[in-house]
Amino acid sequence: MVREGELVEILKIRALPESSNDHGALIEFLKLYRDAVQLAVNRLGSLNEIPSITTLHRMFYSELKRYGFRAHHVKQIYVYAKAVVKSSKRNGGKKPVLRRLTARIDTTTSWTSTAECWF
């Protein structure tokens, strides 16, 4: 299990250049990522049926790219939003509101890591 301080170091290593000590940039990225997932959750929550990945791609890809996200982040955003909405609807809950600064980062095709920041 990774402790809080270690997690921040892992995030810094993967998200920031080696010489950078800019926690602000990391926090800003995590906030933007959370807001993008919330945007997708809000739109998906208003639909009666959860769309396929192909439809999600058509719905969100160009808009999220305009916000400055890279292609691999865009896909993770709408896939994560789909999972959140699907879980919420299955459990009969109300519209989910994301609070944690969490980013799902797919670094390779063989494994995916989930990073959370607790500040």
N, C-alpha and C positions, 0 to 999 in steps of 0.2 A: 504494500500500500504506500502511496506517495503522500508525504506530509505537505502541508500548505506552503512552506518556504521552498521545498524542492519543486513543487508544481510551478511556481513562478519562474524558477530557474529553467525548467523544461520549456515553458512557454517562451522565455526570452531566447533560448537557443534556437527554437524552431521558427519563431516569428520575427525576430529582429536580427539585423546584421551583427556579426560577432563583436565588433568594437562598440556597438551601441549600448547605452545604459538608459534608454528612453522608455521608461515604464508608461509614460503618458501616451505614446503612440500605440502601445499594445492595448491599453485600456480603451482608447478611442476605437481601435479596430474591433474589439469585443463588443463595444456598445453599438457600433454600426451593424455588426453581424446580428446581434440580438434584435435590433430594430427591423432589420430585413426579414428575419424569421417571423417576427410579430406581424409584419405587413402581410406575409404569405399566409400565416395562420388566420388573420382576420378575413382575408378574401376566401380562403377555403372553408372557414367556419360558416360562411353565409350560403354555401352551396348545399344542396340536398344530398348529393353524391360526391364522394372524393374521386377526383379524376386520376387517370393513369399518369405514369411518369412522362410519357410523350406529351400529353396535354399540359401537364405542369410545366414542362420545358417551354412550350409555346406561350404559356401564360406569363412566365416570370423571367425567362432568360434575358431578353433584350433590356428589360427595365432594370434588372439587377446589375447587368453589365454597365449600364449608364451610370449607376451609382459608384462604379469603380471596382466592383468585385471581379476577381479573376474567375475564369470558367469553372475551375474545380471547386471554388467556394460557392458559386451560384448553384451548382447541382446539389451540393450538400445542404444548402439553405432550403431549397424546395422539398428535398427528400425528408429532411428533419421536420419541416412544417407539416408535411403529409402525415408523418408518424404521430406528431403531437395531436393533430386534429382527429385522426382515426382513433387514437386512444381515448381522447376526450368524449367523442361521440359514443364509443363502445361502452364507456362507463357512465353515460347519461349526464355528464357534467356540463357546466356552462362554458362559455368561450374562454379558452386558456389565456392567461396573461403571463408572459415570460418576464422573469425578474433577474435571474442569474445571468452573469456574463459568461456565457458558454459558447464555444465554437467547436464544431465538429470538423476536423481537418483530415482530409484524405491525402496522405503523403505518398502512398503507392497504391497499386491495385490489390496488393495482397493483405494490407491491414489498414485499419482506420483507428485513429485515436480521438478521444473526446477530451477537451481541455476546459477546465473551469477556473475562474479567477475569483477569489474571495477577498474582497476589500471592503 
